[in-house]
Amino acid sequence: MRLPDGLPADIDLTRPSAARVYDYFLGGAHNFEVDRRLAEQIAAMTPHLAETMRAGRAFLRRGVRMLVGEGIDQFLDIGSGIPTAGNVHEVAREIDPRVRVVYVDIDPVAVAHSRSILAGDEQTGVVHGDLREPERILAEAQKLGLIDFGRPVGVLLAGVVHFIPDSDDPQEILATLRAATVPGSHLLLSHATHEGQPPEMLDAQRLSARTSTEITLRSRADVTAFFGGFTVVEPGVVHLPLWRPDGPADAVADPQRLGAFGGVGRHDGGAG
Ligand SMILES: C[S@@+](CC[C@H](N)C(=O)[O-])C[C@H]1O[C@@H](n2cnc3c(N)ncnc32)[C@H](O)[C@@H]1O
């Protein structure tokens, strides 16, 4: 198989990658046979999964628009994935052309594609990093000179914290990120859940163990707790299509059946 230009030679193509499986679900072209096979298998077990992923992307777009409206002009997007149409910098710049974005992902394929797509764009940067090492991500982002952590920043954790098992202490990771931001900053977070889901969802979750990153499904209460120290804005931590829908395009018949919650929190300066 021919690898896309610029990809590191040591990529393991015998194992599916979460970023490429996700890309396939969103209709992207940056995936391999091994990813498509796993995606088809997961889709057959959980017919709503592709819809959930599209709802996740739409939630991210609505959230970013809201944050730019609040005056946020710099974003740290961790677990950014393979850049597909309607990426964070594109959505944000429709409102404020000065917006700067640092994209971070653990997946070398996602990073290589991001670098090639964003080459020459001086308001964006790409970091190959692991959310489990937030200090290193913050240092790398700072080195790029695109984010001033003395000013409010939008931290985006869309569909990524469920890749962090409890044993890696996601609360501590969140606390580190919050401590690095000043009041006025915002956190956007979306996360897969088992709540209200059929047993097939749990089977699909077991399949995710075949990628290098297994998924941990969490309750609404668990997801809400990740906002510790942030003030969760209206309408709270809700099923993705219910978060400030733009109109009929965001409506789905039964939002509860989509197995993911999302919300946005504001750093108001209190102790957390
Ligand atoms: C479901 S995709 C979400 C993409 C994008 N944020 C969105 O909402 O459309 C999850 C991404 O998180 C990345 N990821 C998984 N574990 C990670 C980690 N520990 N650190 C950084 N990125 C990670 C995967 O490689 C994948 O690209």
The ligand as an SDF file (V2000), in Angstrom:
LIG
                    3D

 27 29  0  0  0  0  0  0  0  0999 V2000
  -13.0570   10.8530   17.8600 C   0  0  0  0  0  0  0  0  0  0  0  0
  -11.6450   11.7480   17.2880 S   0  0  0  0  0  0  0  0  0  0  0  0
  -12.1830   13.4220   17.5710 C   0  0  0  0  0  0  0  0  0  0  0  0
  -11.6730   14.4110   16.5440 C   0  0  0  0  0  0  0  0  0  0  0  0
  -12.1210   15.8580   16.7370 C   0  0  0  0  0  0  0  0  0  0  0  0
  -11.7450   16.3760   18.0360 N   0  0  0  0  0  0  0  0  0  0  0  0
  -13.6090   16.0080   16.5650 C   0  0  0  0  0  0  0  0  0  0  0  0
  -14.3260   16.1420   17.5580 O   0  0  0  0  0  0  0  0  0  0  0  0
  -14.0960   15.9870   15.4270 O   0  0  0  0  0  0  0  0  0  0  0  0
  -10.5150   11.4860   18.6430 C   0  0  0  0  0  0  0  0  0  0  0  0
   -9.0760   11.8680   18.3600 C   0  0  0  0  0  0  0  0  0  0  0  0
   -8.3590   11.8120   19.6160 O   0  0  0  0  0  0  0  0  0  0  0  0
   -7.0640   11.3110   19.3720 C   0  0  0  0  0  0  0  0  0  0  0  0
   -6.5120   10.8030   20.6390 N   0  0  0  0  0  0  0  0  0  0  0  0
   -6.8180    9.6490   21.2750 C   0  0  0  0  0  0  0  0  0  0  0  0
   -6.1220    9.5510   22.4300 N   0  0  0  0  0  0  0  0  0  0  0  0
   -5.3650   10.6740   22.5300 C   0  0  0  0  0  0  0  0  0  0  0  0
   -4.4140   11.1470   23.4740 C   0  0  0  0  0  0  0  0  0  0  0  0
   -4.1200   10.4330   24.5650 N   0  0  0  0  0  0  0  0  0  0  0  0
   -3.8110   12.3350   23.2510 N   0  0  0  0  0  0  0  0  0  0  0  0
   -4.1110   13.0620   22.1390 C   0  0  0  0  0  0  0  0  0  0  0  0
   -4.9820   12.6590   21.1920 N   0  0  0  0  0  0  0  0  0  0  0  0
   -5.6060   11.4820   21.3720 C   0  0  0  0  0  0  0  0  0  0  0  0
   -7.2700   10.2580   18.2960 C   0  0  0  0  0  0  0  0  0  0  0  0
   -6.0580   10.0080   17.6070 O   0  0  0  0  0  0  0  0  0  0  0  0
   -8.3300   10.9080   17.4320 C   0  0  0  0  0  0  0  0  0  0  0  0
   -7.7600   11.6670   16.4010 O   0  0  0  0  0  0  0  0  0  0  0  0
  1  2  1  0
  2  3  1  0
  2 10  1  0
  3  4  1  0
  4  5  1  0
  5  6  1  0
  5  7  1  0
  7  8  2  0
  7  9  1  0
 10 11  1  0
 11 12  1  0
 11 26  1  0
 12 13  1  0
 13 14  1  0
 13 24  1  0
 14 15  1  0
 14 23  1  0
 15 16  2  0
 16 17  1  0
 17 18  1  0
 17 23  2  0
 18 19  1  0
 18 20  2  0
 20 21  1  0
 21 22  2  0
 22 23  1  0
 24 25  1  0
 24 26  1  0
 26 27  1  0
M  CHG  2   2   1   9  -1
M  END
$$$$
